[in-house]
Amino acid sequence: MTDIESYGLIAYDIDTKAEVLHWQNVAATSVFYTAGHTIIDGPNRWLVVGLRTTSTARVKQVDVRRFVTK
């Protein structure tokens, strides 16, 4: 990862192809979301299934699937 303080995170639901998250200023020192990570956004939980090739150091684009607990 390059030497940046924060990045934008955009997540797309792989089932609907819709953008489900658009976070700005995610601290680069906190977490870098990759396949297997869980993103918690209020009551919603998303499982990261992959990083898109269109991602850059400043904007990470990930594909996610709704995390359902049984």
QUIVEN-V633218 format. One line per field, one symbol per residue. psi: psi as a letter, one per 40 degrees, with the letter a starting at -180 (. if undefined). burial: # if it has 16 or more other C-alpha atoms within 10 Angstrom, else .. Layout:
psi->???
burial->???
//
This chain:
psi->iigidiiihhhhhedeeiheighifhhdecihhihdihhhgbeihhhheihieeiiddhhhihihhhhi.
burial->.....#########.....##....#.#....##...##.....#######......#########....
//
